[in-house]
Amino acid sequence: MADRHLWSYKEIAAHIRVRPDTVRSYRKHGLLPPPDHVEGGRPYWYADTVRAWAASRPGNRGRRTE
């Protein structure tokens, strides 16, 4: 079953262990996929979209979640 929770910069940052400003920079430089939903000018991504993107990021060597 697909995870349809919407994530903002804050949740994405927590998932990949960086600061929210870093995620904003990724989007500005075209490194983040296009948002799945925009509400009031704010972008949101489905959790599954972020997980797939994070898994395919260069330098991701199958990091463990502890």
Predicted model as a PDB file, atoms N, CA, C, CB and O in Angstrom, pLDDT in the B-factor column:
MODEL        1                                                                  
ATOM      1  N   MET A   1       0.844  -1.189   0.000  1.00 51.00           N  
ATOM      2  CA  MET A   1       0.000   0.000   0.000  1.00 51.00           C  
ATOM      3  C   MET A   1       0.887   1.250   0.000  1.00 51.00           C  
ATOM      4  CB  MET A   1      -0.959  -0.001   1.229  1.00 51.00           C  
ATOM      5  O   MET A   1       1.866   1.331   0.743  1.00 51.00           O  
ATOM      6  N   ALA A   2       0.540   2.188  -0.817  1.00 69.00           N  
ATOM      7  CA  ALA A   2       1.338   3.409  -0.961  1.00 69.00           C  
ATOM      8  C   ALA A   2       1.160   4.315   0.260  1.00 69.00           C  
ATOM      9  CB  ALA A   2       0.942   4.166  -2.251  1.00 69.00           C  
ATOM     10  O   ALA A   2       0.070   4.426   0.822  1.00 69.00           O  
ATOM     11  N   ASP A   3       2.251   4.952   0.649  1.00 71.00           N  
ATOM     12  CA  ASP A   3       2.217   5.908   1.751  1.00 71.00           C  
ATOM     13  C   ASP A   3       1.838   7.264   1.168  1.00 71.00           C  
ATOM     14  CB  ASP A   3       3.598   5.972   2.509  1.00 71.00           C  
ATOM     15  O   ASP A   3       2.641   7.882   0.469  1.00 71.00           O  
ATOM     16  N   ARG A   4       0.641   7.726   1.443  1.00 80.00           N  
ATOM     17  CA  ARG A   4       0.127   8.961   0.862  1.00 80.00           C  
ATOM     18  C   ARG A   4       0.248  10.164   1.793  1.00 80.00           C  
ATOM     19  CB  ARG A   4      -1.308   8.773   0.474  1.00 80.00           C  
ATOM     20  O   ARG A   4      -0.421  11.175   1.583  1.00 80.00           O  
ATOM     21  N   HIS A   5       1.094  10.067   2.822  1.00 91.00           N  
ATOM     22  CA  HIS A   5       1.325  11.214   3.693  1.00 91.00           C  
ATOM     23  C   HIS A   5       2.145  12.254   2.941  1.00 91.00           C  
ATOM     24  CB  HIS A   5       2.043  10.785   5.004  1.00 91.00           C  
ATOM     25  O   HIS A   5       3.094  11.917   2.233  1.00 91.00           O  
ATOM     26  N   LEU A   6       1.778  13.501   3.098  1.00 96.00           N  
ATOM     27  CA  LEU A   6       2.514  14.585   2.452  1.00 96.00           C  
ATOM     28  C   LEU A   6       3.597  15.103   3.390  1.00 96.00           C  
ATOM     29  CB  LEU A   6       1.560  15.732   2.040  1.00 96.00           C  
ATOM     30  O   LEU A   6       3.356  15.341   4.574  1.00 96.00           O  
ATOM     31  N   TRP A   7       4.786  15.270   2.841  1.00 97.00           N  
ATOM     32  CA  TRP A   7       5.921  15.763   3.605  1.00 97.00           C  
ATOM     33  C   TRP A   7       6.321  17.147   3.125  1.00 97.00           C  
ATOM     34  CB  TRP A   7       7.103  14.798   3.500  1.00 97.00           C  
ATOM     35  O   TRP A   7       6.300  17.437   1.929  1.00 97.00           O  
ATOM     36  N   SER A   8       6.685  17.991   4.074  1.00 97.00           N  
ATOM     37  CA  SER A   8       7.224  19.311   3.754  1.00 97.00           C  
ATOM     38  C   SER A   8       8.744  19.232   3.836  1.00 97.00           C  
ATOM     39  CB  SER A   8       6.660  20.412   4.722  1.00 97.00           C  
ATOM     40  O   SER A   8       9.312  18.157   4.028  1.00 97.00           O  
ATOM     41  N   TYR A   9       9.390  20.375   3.691  1.00 98.00           N  
ATOM     42  CA  TYR A   9      10.842  20.420   3.792  1.00 98.00           C  
ATOM     43  C   TYR A   9      11.323  19.825   5.121  1.00 98.00           C  
ATOM     44  CB  TYR A   9      11.337  21.862   3.646  1.00 98.00           C  
ATOM     45  O   TYR A   9      12.335  19.127   5.164  1.00 98.00           O  
ATOM     46  N   LYS A  10      10.592  20.107   6.197  1.00 97.00           N  
ATOM     47  CA  LYS A  10      10.993  19.658   7.530  1.00 97.00           C  
ATOM     48  C   LYS A  10      11.055  18.137   7.616  1.00 97.00           C  
ATOM     49  CB  LYS A  10      10.028  20.198   8.581  1.00 97.00           C  
ATOM     50  O   LYS A  10      12.025  17.590   8.140  1.00 97.00           O  
ATOM     51  N   GLU A  11      10.041  17.449   7.114  1.00 97.00           N  
ATOM     52  CA  GLU A  11      10.022  15.983   7.172  1.00 97.00           C  
ATOM     53  C   GLU A  11      11.080  15.362   6.257  1.00 97.00           C  
ATOM     54  CB  GLU A  11       8.637  15.460   6.790  1.00 97.00           C  
ATOM     55  O   GLU A  11      11.704  14.359   6.602  1.00 97.00           O  
ATOM     56  N   ILE A  12      11.271  15.975   5.087  1.00 97.00           N  
ATOM     57  CA  ILE A  12      12.292  15.475   4.163  1.00 97.00           C  
ATOM     58  C   ILE A  12      13.671  15.616   4.813  1.00 97.00           C  
ATOM     59  CB  ILE A  12      12.240  16.244   2.802  1.00 97.00           C  
ATOM     60  O   ILE A  12      14.485  14.695   4.764  1.00 97.00           O  
ATOM     61  N   ALA A  13      13.920  16.766   5.416  1.00 97.00           N  
ATOM     62  CA  ALA A  13      15.204  17.007   6.074  1.00 97.00           C  
ATOM     63  C   ALA A  13      15.456  15.983   7.178  1.00 97.00           C  
ATOM     64  CB  ALA A  13      15.250  18.426   6.651  1.00 97.00           C  
ATOM     65  O   ALA A  13      16.567  15.469   7.307  1.00 97.00           O  
ATOM     66  N   ALA A  14      14.440  15.689   7.963  1.00 97.00           N  
ATOM     67  CA  ALA A  14      14.601  14.701   9.038  1.00 97.00           C  
ATOM     68  C   ALA A  14      14.899  13.322   8.456  1.00 97.00           C  
ATOM     69  CB  ALA A  14      13.332  14.644   9.921  1.00 97.00           C  
ATOM     70  O   ALA A  14      15.700  12.569   9.010  1.00 97.00           O  
ATOM     71  N   HIS A  15      14.260  12.997   7.351  1.00 94.00           N  
ATOM     72  CA  HIS A  15      14.448  11.680   6.732  1.00 94.00           C  
ATOM     73  C   HIS A  15      15.871  11.482   6.209  1.00 94.00           C  
ATOM     74  CB  HIS A  15      13.456  11.495   5.593  1.00 94.00           C  
ATOM     75  O   HIS A  15      16.447  10.404   6.359  1.00 94.00           O  
ATOM     76  N   ILE A  16      16.432  12.523   5.595  1.00 94.00           N  
ATOM     77  CA  ILE A  16      17.777  12.386   5.023  1.00 94.00           C  
ATOM     78  C   ILE A  16      18.859  12.985   5.932  1.00 94.00           C  
ATOM     79  CB  ILE A  16      17.828  13.057   3.650  1.00 94.00           C  
ATOM     80  O   ILE A  16      20.030  13.048   5.558  1.00 94.00           O  
ATOM     81  N   ARG A  17      18.454  13.419   7.118  1.00 94.00           N  
ATOM     82  CA  ARG A  17      19.371  13.918   8.150  1.00 94.00           C  
ATOM     83  C   ARG A  17      20.169  15.137   7.722  1.00 94.00           C  
ATOM     84  CB  ARG A  17      20.317  12.833   8.548  1.00 94.00           C  
ATOM     85  O   ARG A  17      21.395  15.174   7.827  1.00 94.00           O  
ATOM     86  N   VAL A  18      19.433  16.140   7.232  1.00 95.00           N  
ATOM     87  CA  VAL A  18      20.039  17.433   6.914  1.00 95.00           C  
ATOM     88  C   VAL A  18      19.115  18.521   7.460  1.00 95.00           C  
ATOM     89  CB  VAL A  18      20.269  17.600   5.356  1.00 95.00           C  
ATOM     90  O   VAL A  18      18.053  18.224   8.008  1.00 95.00           O  
ATOM     91  N   ARG A  19      19.524  19.780   7.308  1.00 97.00           N  
ATOM     92  CA  ARG A  19      18.683  20.895   7.747  1.00 97.00           C  
ATOM     93  C   ARG A  19      17.653  21.225   6.671  1.00 97.00           C  
ATOM     94  CB  ARG A  19      19.546  22.140   8.071  1.00 97.00           C  
ATOM     95  O   ARG A  19      17.908  21.005   5.487  1.00 97.00           O  
ATOM     96  N   PRO A  20      16.492  21.752   7.069  1.00 97.00           N  
ATOM     97  CA  PRO A  20      15.476  22.132   6.079  1.00 97.00           C  
ATOM     98  C   PRO A  20      15.990  23.099   5.017  1.00 97.00           C  
ATOM     99  CB  PRO A  20      14.298  22.749   6.777  1.00 97.00           C  
ATOM    100  O   PRO A  20      15.555  23.037   3.868  1.00 97.00           O  
ATOM    101  N   ASP A  21      16.905  23.987   5.381  1.00 98.00           N  
ATOM    102  CA  ASP A  21      17.474  24.913   4.393  1.00 98.00           C  
ATOM    103  C   ASP A  21      18.248  24.170   3.308  1.00 98.00           C  
ATOM    104  CB  ASP A  21      18.392  25.926   5.082  1.00 98.00           C  
ATOM    105  O   ASP A  21      18.300  24.615   2.161  1.00 98.00           O  
ATOM    106  N   THR A  22      18.840  23.053   3.667  1.00 96.00           N  
ATOM    107  CA  THR A  22      19.571  22.248   2.688  1.00 96.00           C  
ATOM    108  C   THR A  22      18.596  21.667   1.668  1.00 96.00           C  
ATOM    109  CB  THR A  22      20.365  21.114   3.388  1.00 96.00           C  
ATOM    110  O   THR A  22      18.888  21.633   0.472  1.00 96.00           O  
ATOM    111  N   VAL A  23      17.441  21.213   2.143  1.00 97.00           N  
ATOM    112  CA  VAL A  23      16.433  20.652   1.241  1.00 97.00           C  
ATOM    113  C   VAL A  23      15.902  21.746   0.314  1.00 97.00           C  
ATOM    114  CB  VAL A  23      15.270  20.006   2.047  1.00 97.00           C  
ATOM    115  O   VAL A  23      15.676  21.495  -0.870  1.00 97.00           O  
ATOM    116  N   ARG A  24      15.704  22.939   0.834  1.00 97.00           N  
ATOM    117  CA  ARG A  24      15.276  24.060  -0.010  1.00 97.00           C  
ATOM    118  C   ARG A  24      16.315  24.331  -1.100  1.00 97.00           C  
ATOM    119  CB  ARG A  24      15.049  25.333   0.847  1.00 97.00           C  
ATOM    120  O   ARG A  24      15.966  24.607  -2.247  1.00 97.00           O  
ATOM    121  N   SER A  25      17.578  24.252  -0.732  1.00 97.00           N  
ATOM    122  CA  SER A  25      18.654  24.453  -1.697  1.00 97.00           C  
ATOM    123  C   SER A  25      18.631  23.359  -2.763  1.00 97.00           C  
ATOM    124  CB  SER A  25      20.019  24.477  -0.984  1.00 97.00           C  
ATOM    125  O   SER A  25      18.840  23.639  -3.944  1.00 97.00           O  
ATOM    126  N   TYR A  26      18.378  22.112  -2.353  1.00 96.00           N  
ATOM    127  CA  TYR A  26      18.264  21.024  -3.322  1.00 96.00           C  
ATOM    128  C   TYR A  26      17.181  21.330  -4.343  1.00 96.00           C  
ATOM    129  CB  TYR A  26      17.965  19.696  -2.613  1.00 96.00           C  
ATOM    130  O   TYR A  26      17.368  21.110  -5.539  1.00 96.00           O  
ATOM    131  N   ARG A  27      16.050  21.836  -3.872  1.00 96.00           N  
ATOM    132  CA  ARG A  27      14.957  22.153  -4.797  1.00 96.00           C  
ATOM    133  C   ARG A  27      15.350  23.300  -5.724  1.00 96.00           C  
ATOM    134  CB  ARG A  27      13.676  22.515  -4.017  1.00 96.00           C  
ATOM    135  O   ARG A  27      15.096  23.251  -6.928  1.00 96.00           O  
ATOM    136  N   LYS A  28      15.968  24.327  -5.157  1.00 96.00           N  
ATOM    137  CA  LYS A  28      16.382  25.491  -5.943  1.00 96.00           C  
ATOM    138  C   LYS A  28      17.334  25.086  -7.067  1.00 96.00           C  
ATOM    139  CB  LYS A  28      17.050  26.536  -5.037  1.00 96.00           C  
ATOM    140  O   LYS A  28      17.283  25.654  -8.158  1.00 96.00           O  
ATOM    141  N   HIS A  29      18.196  24.113  -6.806  1.00 96.00           N  
ATOM    142  CA  HIS A  29      19.170  23.668  -7.789  1.00 96.00           C  
ATOM    143  C   HIS A  29      18.684  22.489  -8.627  1.00 96.00           C  
ATOM    144  CB  HIS A  29      20.444  23.300  -7.100  1.00 96.00           C  
ATOM    145  O   HIS A  29      19.462  21.899  -9.378  1.00 96.00           O  
ATOM    146  N   GLY A  30      17.410  22.144  -8.504  1.00 95.00           N  
ATOM    147  CA  GLY A  30      16.830  21.095  -9.337  1.00 95.00           C  
ATOM    148  C   GLY A  30      17.193  19.678  -8.935  1.00 95.00           C  
ATOM    149  O   GLY A  30      17.084  18.761  -9.749  1.00 95.00           O  
ATOM    150  N   LEU A  31      17.621  19.481  -7.698  1.00 94.00           N  
ATOM    151  CA  LEU A  31      18.013  18.156  -7.239  1.00 94.00           C  
ATOM    152  C   LEU A  31      16.869  17.383  -6.588  1.00 94.00           C  
ATOM    153  CB  LEU A  31      19.150  18.275  -6.271  1.00 94.00           C  
ATOM    154  O   LEU A  31      16.963  16.170  -6.401  1.00 94.00           O  
ATOM    155  N   LEU A  32      15.805  18.077  -6.248  1.00 96.00           N  
ATOM    156  CA  LEU A  32      14.642  17.459  -5.618  1.00 96.00           C  
ATOM    157  C   LEU A  32      13.575  17.247  -6.689  1.00 96.00           C  
ATOM    158  CB  LEU A  32      14.095  18.338  -4.440  1.00 96.00           C  
ATOM    159  O   LEU A  32      13.429  18.085  -7.579  1.00 96.00           O  
ATOM    160  N   PRO A  33      12.827  16.142  -6.620  1.00 96.00           N  
ATOM    161  CA  PRO A  33      11.774  15.958  -7.641  1.00 96.00           C  
ATOM    162  C   PRO A  33      10.705  17.047  -7.527  1.00 96.00           C  
ATOM    163  CB  PRO A  33      11.117  14.558  -7.500  1.00 96.00           C  
ATOM    164  O   PRO A  33      10.586  17.691  -6.484  1.00 96.00           O  
ATOM    165  N   PRO A  34       9.932  17.255  -8.586  1.00 96.00           N  
ATOM    166  CA  PRO A  34       8.864  18.263  -8.511  1.00 96.00           C  
ATOM    167  C   PRO A  34       7.873  17.903  -7.410  1.00 96.00           C  
ATOM    168  CB  PRO A  34       8.131  18.388  -9.869  1.00 96.00           C  
ATOM    169  O   PRO A  34       7.641  16.720  -7.157  1.00 96.00           O  
ATOM    170  N   PRO A  35       7.288  18.894  -6.755  1.00 97.00           N  
ATOM    171  CA  PRO A  35       6.337  18.602  -5.678  1.00 97.00           C  
ATOM    172  C   PRO A  35       5.118  17.834  -6.207  1.00 97.00           C  
ATOM    173  CB  PRO A  35       5.883  19.910  -4.999  1.00 97.00           C  
ATOM    174  O   PRO A  35       4.678  18.038  -7.339  1.00 97.00           O  
ATOM    175  N   ASP A  36       4.594  16.958  -5.368  1.00 97.00           N  
ATOM    176  CA  ASP A  36       3.381  16.214  -5.717  1.00 97.00           C  
ATOM    177  C   ASP A  36       2.138  17.054  -5.496  1.00 97.00           C  
ATOM    178  CB  ASP A  36       3.289  14.929  -4.902  1.00 97.00           C  
ATOM    179  O   ASP A  36       1.091  16.810  -6.095  1.00 97.00           O  
ATOM    180  N   HIS A  37       2.269  18.052  -4.623  1.00 96.00           N  
ATOM    181  CA  HIS A  37       1.107  18.876  -4.284  1.00 96.00           C  
ATOM    182  C   HIS A  37       1.609  20.246  -3.838  1.00 96.00           C  
ATOM    183  CB  HIS A  37       0.233  18.203  -3.164  1.00 96.00           C  
ATOM    184  O   HIS A  37       2.628  20.343  -3.153  1.00 96.00           O  
ATOM    185  N   VAL A  38       0.906  21.290  -4.220  1.00 97.00           N  
ATOM    186  CA  VAL A  38       1.239  22.640  -3.766  1.00 97.00           C  
ATOM    187  C   VAL A  38      -0.021  23.230  -3.154  1.00 97.00           C  
ATOM    188  CB  VAL A  38       1.784  23.539  -4.945  1.00 97.00           C  
ATOM    189  O   VAL A  38      -1.079  23.270  -3.781  1.00 97.00           O  
ATOM    190  N   GLU A  39       0.115  23.682  -1.925  1.00 96.00           N  
ATOM    191  CA  GLU A  39      -1.033  24.242  -1.208  1.00 96.00           C  
ATOM    192  C   GLU A  39      -0.628  25.600  -0.636  1.00 96.00           C  
ATOM    193  CB  GLU A  39      -1.523  23.275  -0.070  1.00 96.00           C  
ATOM    194  O   GLU A  39       0.301  25.686   0.167  1.00 96.00           O  
ATOM    195  N   GLY A  40      -1.307  26.630  -1.040  1.00 96.00           N  
ATOM    196  CA  GLY A  40      -0.983  27.971  -0.559  1.00 96.00           C  
ATOM    197  C   GLY A  40       0.433  28.394  -0.916  1.00 96.00           C  
ATOM    198  O   GLY A  40       1.066  29.141  -0.171  1.00 96.00           O  
ATOM    199  N   GLY A  41       0.935  27.919  -2.058  1.00 96.00           N  
ATOM    200  CA  GLY A  41       2.279  28.258  -2.487  1.00 96.00           C  
ATOM    201  C   GLY A  41       3.365  27.408  -1.852  1.00 96.00           C  
ATOM    202  O   GLY A  41       4.543  27.580  -2.168  1.00 96.00           O  
ATOM    203  N   ARG A  42       2.995  26.491  -0.962  1.00 96.00           N  
ATOM    204  CA  ARG A  42       3.974  25.632  -0.289  1.00 96.00           C  
ATOM    205  C   ARG A  42       4.008  24.250  -0.931  1.00 96.00           C  
ATOM    206  CB  ARG A  42       3.649  25.512   1.211  1.00 96.00           C  
ATOM    207  O   ARG A  42       2.962  23.639  -1.153  1.00 96.00           O  
ATOM    208  N   PRO A  43       5.208  23.758  -1.228  1.00 97.00           N  
ATOM    209  CA  PRO A  43       5.326  22.447  -1.877  1.00 97.00           C  
ATOM    210  C   PRO A  43       5.269  21.302  -0.861  1.00 97.00           C  
ATOM    211  CB  PRO A  43       6.634  22.371  -2.673  1.00 97.00           C  
ATOM    212  O   PRO A  43       5.744  21.425   0.267  1.00 97.00           O  
ATOM    213  N   TYR A  44       4.680  20.198  -1.289  1.00 98.00           N  
ATOM    214  CA  TYR A  44       4.620  18.978  -0.478  1.00 98.00           C  
ATOM    215  C   TYR A  44       4.882  17.783  -1.376  1.00 98.00           C  
ATOM    216  CB  TYR A  44       3.242  18.839   0.241  1.00 98.00           C  
ATOM    217  O   TYR A  44       4.523  17.783  -2.553  1.00 98.00           O  
ATOM    218  N   TRP A  45       5.511  16.767  -0.804  1.00 97.00           N  
ATOM    219  CA  TRP A  45       5.824  15.540  -1.528  1.00 97.00           C  
ATOM    220  C   TRP A  45       5.246  14.366  -0.767  1.00 97.00           C  
ATOM    221  CB  TRP A  45       7.353  15.374  -1.724  1.00 97.00           C  
ATOM    222  O   TRP A  45       5.185  14.376   0.462  1.00 97.00           O  
ATOM    223  N   TYR A  46       4.818  13.342  -1.515  1.00 97.00           N  
ATOM    224  CA  TYR A  46       4.392  12.109  -0.864  1.00 97.00           C  
ATOM    225  C   TYR A  46       5.617  11.422  -0.283  1.00 97.00           C  
ATOM    226  CB  TYR A  46       3.644  11.171  -1.860  1.00 97.00           C  
ATOM    227  O   TYR A  46       6.707  11.496  -0.851  1.00 97.00           O  
ATOM    228  N   ALA A  47       5.437  10.759   0.843  1.00 96.00           N  
ATOM    229  CA  ALA A  47       6.540  10.073   1.509  1.00 96.00           C  
ATOM    230  C   ALA A  47       7.211   9.079   0.573  1.00 96.00           C  
ATOM    231  CB  ALA A  47       6.043   9.359   2.764  1.00 96.00           C  
ATOM    232  O   ALA A  47       8.437   8.968   0.573  1.00 96.00           O  
ATOM    233  N   ASP A  48       6.439   8.359  -0.217  1.00 95.00           N  
ATOM    234  CA  ASP A  48       7.020   7.386  -1.148  1.00 95.00           C  
ATOM    235  C   ASP A  48       7.886   8.059  -2.209  1.00 95.00           C  
ATOM    236  CB  ASP A  48       5.915   6.581  -1.823  1.00 95.00           C  
ATOM    237  O   ASP A  48       8.903   7.503  -2.624  1.00 95.00           O  
ATOM    238  N   THR A  49       7.495   9.238  -2.645  1.00 95.00           N  
ATOM    239  CA  THR A  49       8.290   9.995  -3.618  1.00 95.00           C  
ATOM    240  C   THR A  49       9.647  10.337  -3.011  1.00 95.00           C  
ATOM    241  CB  THR A  49       7.547  11.290  -4.058  1.00 95.00           C  
ATOM    242  O   THR A  49      10.683  10.182  -3.657  1.00 95.00           O  
ATOM    243  N   VAL A  50       9.630  10.803  -1.769  1.00 96.00           N  
ATOM    244  CA  VAL A  50      10.875  11.188  -1.099  1.00 96.00           C  
ATOM    245  C   VAL A  50      11.753   9.968  -0.863  1.00 96.00           C  
ATOM    246  CB  VAL A  50      10.578  11.895   0.236  1.00 96.00           C  
ATOM    247  O   VAL A  50      12.965  10.032  -1.072  1.00 96.00           O  
ATOM    248  N   ARG A  51      11.166   8.864  -0.434  1.00 94.00           N  
ATOM    249  CA  ARG A  51      11.964   7.655  -0.172  1.00 94.00           C  
ATOM    250  C   ARG A  51      12.629   7.155  -1.448  1.00 94.00           C  
ATOM    251  CB  ARG A  51      11.082   6.545   0.431  1.00 94.00           C  
ATOM    252  O   ARG A  51      13.794   6.757  -1.429  1.00 94.00           O  
ATOM    253  N   ALA A  52      11.895   7.174  -2.553  1.00 93.00           N  
ATOM    254  CA  ALA A  52      12.470   6.732  -3.829  1.00 93.00           C  
ATOM    255  C   ALA A  52      13.593   7.674  -4.259  1.00 93.00           C  
ATOM    256  CB  ALA A  52      11.380   6.662  -4.925  1.00 93.00           C  
ATOM    257  O   ALA A  52      14.640   7.225  -4.724  1.00 93.00           O  
ATOM    258  N   TRP A  53      13.376   8.972  -4.104  1.00 95.00           N  
ATOM    259  CA  TRP A  53      14.399   9.956  -4.455  1.00 95.00           C  
ATOM    260  C   TRP A  53      15.637   9.780  -3.577  1.00 95.00           C  
ATOM    261  CB  TRP A  53      13.843  11.388  -4.313  1.00 95.00           C  
ATOM    262  O   TRP A  53      16.761   9.796  -4.078  1.00 95.00           O  
ATOM    263  N   ALA A  54      15.433   9.612  -2.272  1.00 94.00           N  
ATOM    264  CA  ALA A  54      16.557   9.478  -1.344  1.00 94.00           C  
ATOM    265  C   ALA A  54      17.362   8.209  -1.645  1.00 94.00           C  
ATOM    266  CB  ALA A  54      16.050   9.456   0.116  1.00 94.00           C  
ATOM    267  O   ALA A  54      18.587   8.208  -1.525  1.00 94.00           O  
ATOM    268  N   ALA A  55      16.689   7.150  -2.028  1.00 91.00           N  
ATOM    269  CA  ALA A  55      17.381   5.892  -2.323  1.00 91.00           C  
ATOM    270  C   ALA A  55      18.232   5.997  -3.582  1.00 91.00           C  
ATOM    271  CB  ALA A  55      16.373   4.758  -2.477  1.00 91.00           C  
ATOM    272  O   ALA A  55      19.237   5.299  -3.716  1.00 91.00           O  
ATOM    273  N   SER A  56      17.835   6.864  -4.497  1.00 89.00           N  
ATOM    274  CA  SER A  56      18.565   6.983  -5.759  1.00 89.00           C  
ATOM    275  C   SER A  56      19.584   8.127  -5.754  1.00 89.00           C  
ATOM    276  CB  SER A  56      17.587   7.184  -6.895  1.00 89.00           C  
ATOM    277  O   SER A  56      20.244   8.366  -6.765  1.00 89.00           O  
ATOM    278  N   ARG A  57      19.718   8.827  -4.641  1.00 84.00           N  
ATOM    279  CA  ARG A  57      20.670   9.936  -4.562  1.00 84.00           C  
ATOM    280  C   ARG A  57      22.100   9.446  -4.708  1.00 84.00           C  
ATOM    281  CB  ARG A  57      20.508  10.685  -3.242  1.00 84.00           C  
ATOM    282  O   ARG A  57      22.452   8.400  -4.162  1.00 84.00           O  
ATOM    283  N   PRO A  58      22.934  10.189  -5.439  1.00 77.00           N  
ATOM    284  CA  PRO A  58      24.356   9.824  -5.530  1.00 77.00           C  
ATOM    285  C   PRO A  58      24.972   9.817  -4.127  1.00 77.00           C  
ATOM    286  CB  PRO A  58      25.129  10.815  -6.465  1.00 77.00           C  
ATOM    287  O   PRO A  58      24.695  10.695  -3.310  1.00 77.00           O  
ATOM    288  N   GLY A  59      25.780   8.846  -3.872  1.00 71.00           N  
ATOM    289  CA  GLY A  59      26.425   8.769  -2.571  1.00 71.00           C  
ATOM    290  C   GLY A  59      25.638   7.976  -1.553  1.00 71.00           C  
ATOM    291  O   GLY A  59      26.127   7.734  -0.449  1.00 71.00           O  
ATOM    292  N   ASN A  60      24.419   7.562  -1.900  1.00 67.00           N  
ATOM    293  CA  ASN A  60      23.640   6.750  -0.970  1.00 67.00           C  
ATOM    294  C   ASN A  60      24.134   5.308  -1.079  1.00 67.00           C  
ATOM    295  CB  ASN A  60      22.096   6.851  -1.271  1.00 67.00           C  
ATOM    296  O   ASN A  60      23.981   4.653  -2.110  1.00 67.00           O  
ATOM    297  N   ARG A  61      24.719   4.847  -0.008  1.00 59.00           N  
ATOM    298  CA  ARG A  61      25.274   3.499  -0.004  1.00 59.00           C  
ATOM    299  C   ARG A  61      24.443   2.576   0.870  1.00 59.00           C  
ATOM    300  CB  ARG A  61      26.722   3.517   0.476  1.00 59.00           C  
ATOM    301  O   ARG A  61      24.991   1.750   1.601  1.00 59.00           O  
ATOM    302  N   GLY A  62      23.141   2.709   0.799  1.00 58.00           N  
ATOM    303  CA  GLY A  62      22.288   1.856   1.611  1.00 58.00           C  
ATOM    304  C   GLY A  62      22.451   2.101   3.092  1.00 58.00           C  
ATOM    305  O   GLY A  62      22.635   1.165   3.871  1.00 58.00           O  
ATOM    306  N   ARG A  63      22.383   3.356   3.479  1.00 55.00           N  
ATOM    307  CA  ARG A  63      22.552   3.709   4.901  1.00 55.00           C  
ATOM    308  C   ARG A  63      21.506   3.008   5.746  1.00 55.00           C  
ATOM    309  CB  ARG A  63      22.459   5.238   5.104  1.00 55.00           C  
ATOM    310  O   ARG A  63      20.357   2.835   5.342  1.00 55.00           O  
ATOM    311  N   ARG A  64      21.934   2.618   6.914  1.00 54.00           N  
ATOM    312  CA  ARG A  64      21.011   1.958   7.840  1.00 54.00           C  
ATOM    313  C   ARG A  64      20.204   3.001   8.597  1.00 54.00           C  
ATOM    314  CB  ARG A  64      21.777   1.047   8.828  1.00 54.00           C  
ATOM    315  O   ARG A  64      20.697   4.091   8.884  1.00 54.00           O  
ATOM    316  N   THR A  65      18.974   2.664   8.915  1.00 53.00           N  
ATOM    317  CA  THR A  65      18.172   3.497   9.811  1.00 53.00           C  
ATOM    318  C   THR A  65      18.188   2.816  11.160  1.00 53.00           C  
ATOM    319  CB  THR A  65      16.697   3.699   9.279  1.00 53.00           C  
ATOM    320  O   THR A  65      17.867   1.633  11.273  1.00 53.00           O  
ATOM    321  N   GLU A  66      18.558   3.557  12.175  1.00 47.00           N  
ATOM    322  CA  GLU A  66      18.701   2.937  13.493  1.00 47.00           C  
ATOM    323  C   GLU A  66      17.651   3.423  14.433  1.00 47.00           C  
ATOM    324  CB  GLU A  66      20.064   3.207  14.072  1.00 47.00           C  
ATOM    325  O   GLU A  66      17.619   3.007  15.591  1.00 47.00           O  
TER     326      GLU A  66                                                      
ENDMDL                                                                          
END                                                                             
